[in-house]
Amino acid sequence: MLHKQHGRTYYLATRLLPAWKRRHVHALYGFTRYADEIVDRTEDLPAEMRAERLNEWSARFVAGLRGERVDDPLLPAVLHTIAVFDLDVDDFDTFLRCMAMDLTITSYDTYDDLLGYMDGSAAVIGTMMLPILGSSDPAAAREPARQLGLAFQLTNFIRDVAEDLERGRVYLPREDLDRFGLTPSDLRPGNPKIKPLIAYEVERARGHYRLAAPGIPLLEPASQACMRTAFLLYGGILNQVEAADHDVFARRATVPNSRRAAVAMRSLLTRPGTPVTA
């Protein structure tokens, strides 16, 4: 239910997975989403209190990894998934550390700095997912899986500039703002000078999609329709940003429902192994 409410695009894609895989994907989503909720949906609390809540929840998770009984509505499911697929627990530790960064870090000077954050908040989710999705060549599929996580998150950052500003955060690197003669205070509705910046970030995101594309045909056939759909629908958000003339303040870029359904159906009918185009 958490996945359906908060991750509509990805939830639609997961409907194309076999049921036994789907429940494990939902378990991972619940884990990552709840950690994000602790950080982002409790702005009325001081950062110190939010950090304490995240630390307490992380400690329960670690206790569960040790085999201790945990009293939590979400953790048993993800602990089961970790055990079933022998997932790398270091990925989860990296993810939780990056969630804690959002409590104290509100901007990034360079794209390399931002990539350091995205490595733990997005790329590791790709490597968490890969054993569940399955692959004919896991070693070759690993980097594309990481790149897809980066592509998805950068797409979110582009789409959600206004929402992130309300939380006091700017995920577009300061060096990129400098490149286009902007400051964070210039990121405001009605300022046309931000459009070249957004166009630049859209092309950067597409670069991650191109690096991710070769990994989808390497997945198990039963998983390809799901990830093909997610790939195309998240990439479609960038198309919607472009259609709005790169104005990310006018409205939140979304793919129309009719388009979402058509993409899902076409992906379901596509022969496994068919390349996907960024």
PyMOL commands that set and color helices and strands:
alter all, ss='L'
color gray80, all
select helices_A, chain A and resi 2-6+8-14+19-40+47-65+75-85+89-101+111-133+138-159+161-166+174-179+184-186+192-218+221-243+257-269
alter helices_A, ss='H'
color red, helices_A
deselect
rebuild
show_as cartoon
